[in-house]
Amino acid sequence: MTTALVLNLGSTSSKYAIYENDQCRVNENINHGETILNQPLINQEPLRQQMIETAIASQGYALNQIDVIACRGGLLKPLEGGTYAVNKAMYDDLKSFKYGAHASNLSGMIGYQLGLKYQIPVFTTDPVVVDELIDEVRHTGVPSIQRRSIFHALNQKAMARRYASLVNRSYEDINVIVIHMGGGISIGAHEKGRVIDVNEALYGEGPMAMDRSGSIPNDLIVQYMEKHQLSAEQMKVQMSRESGLKAYFHSTDLREIMVNYEQDNKVKLLIDSMVIQIAKAIGERATILKGHVDQIIFTGGMSHSVQLMEKIANYVEWIAPISVYPGEHELITLAERAQLALNEQIKIQIYQ
């Protein structure tokens, strides 16, 4: 039996889980107060690590009995997909925050420190910076600006592998379009195991989503910033946390919003607008794949809504058959891939 500790740290909480083979034995979310959250991320590292160690002990597990640690990937330099050993080079880049300051960086930082302390191998799989874009989709009309690949790589690739397994094929042998629908929406064209095109979901490129703006006409963004006298950083917050359905309905609960779909014309209009934007982006990915699409795969929290899925399907089911794997599957995926890496059943990538 292999025991894996999974770390997934967020802005306001630290989630950890313990798996024995494929069985989740512990799944706990440690919520943090202002005393911790008001501190710089670098100062939160030892505080959150101590809380995680204490919580694990309270569940009856000793860290020196853990076989492997799996961490949610943070903001790093662009990488090919795969499972990486969390080494000092990765730790240094996460700790420097030079590729972006986000609480997810703490997952690998704390995992690395626990690995050193207890002599445990540490891995991360498919971080959000997975970049397998073909060169033709990178360029914009401004020579100094190129499109970036930042998306829900972990869950997208996991669900593509799940579909491939169900049809007795390998991920490297299929073409699929995967749509992760959560706070942000990312829509990826997976060609033979590589995500050759995907919208940059972090700051809202593509469809509007639960709290993301979606793509906006360039001149209107400039006008909006000038009118509201917003800095670039304030505009990033606006587009990535305070837009989308949240801006219209002051809620991030899709169930609560969808209840009024038939009775409220505003709800119907905005949901239908989002549906069309998602469908148009799926059509773009189908074009990139030249129409050779084996399956369209939906995942993420919003895909729990049967009503929403039916509305999107009306626009895209002519492209390819549809599969829906609702929710987020990050923890089990991290645990599974780390155990495979520990047992040398998959290739271990080296960050450098």
Secondary structure as GFF3:
##gff-version 3
##sequence-region A 1 352
A	DSSP	beta_strand	3	9	.	.	.	ID=ss1
A	DSSP	beta_strand	13	20	.	.	.	ID=ss2
A	DSSP	beta_strand	23	31	.	.	.	ID=ss3
A	DSSP	alpha_helix	34	37	.	.	.	ID=ss4
A	DSSP	alpha_helix	41	58	.	.	.	ID=ss5
A	DSSP	three_ten_helix	63	65	.	.	.	ID=ss6
A	DSSP	beta_strand	68	71	.	.	.	ID=ss7
A	DSSP	beta_strand	83	85	.	.	.	ID=ss8
A	DSSP	alpha_helix	88	96	.	.	.	ID=ss9
A	DSSP	alpha_helix	105	118	.	.	.	ID=ss10
A	DSSP	beta_strand	122	125	.	.	.	ID=ss11
A	DSSP	three_ten_helix	135	137	.	.	.	ID=ss12
A	DSSP	alpha_helix	153	166	.	.	.	ID=ss13
A	DSSP	three_ten_helix	171	173	.	.	.	ID=ss14
A	DSSP	beta_strand	175	181	.	.	.	ID=ss15
A	DSSP	beta_strand	185	191	.	.	.	ID=ss16
A	DSSP	beta_strand	194	198	.	.	.	ID=ss17
A	DSSP	alpha_helix	218	228	.	.	.	ID=ss18
A	DSSP	alpha_helix	232	241	.	.	.	ID=ss19
A	DSSP	alpha_helix	244	249	.	.	.	ID=ss20
A	DSSP	alpha_helix	254	258	.	.	.	ID=ss21
A	DSSP	alpha_helix	265	288	.	.	.	ID=ss22
A	DSSP	beta_strand	295	300	.	.	.	ID=ss23
A	DSSP	three_ten_helix	301	304	.	.	.	ID=ss24
A	DSSP	alpha_helix	306	316	.	.	.	ID=ss25
A	DSSP	beta_strand	322	326	.	.	.	ID=ss26
A	DSSP	alpha_helix	330	342	.	.	.	ID=ss27
A	DSSP	beta_strand	348	350	.	.	.	ID=ss28
###
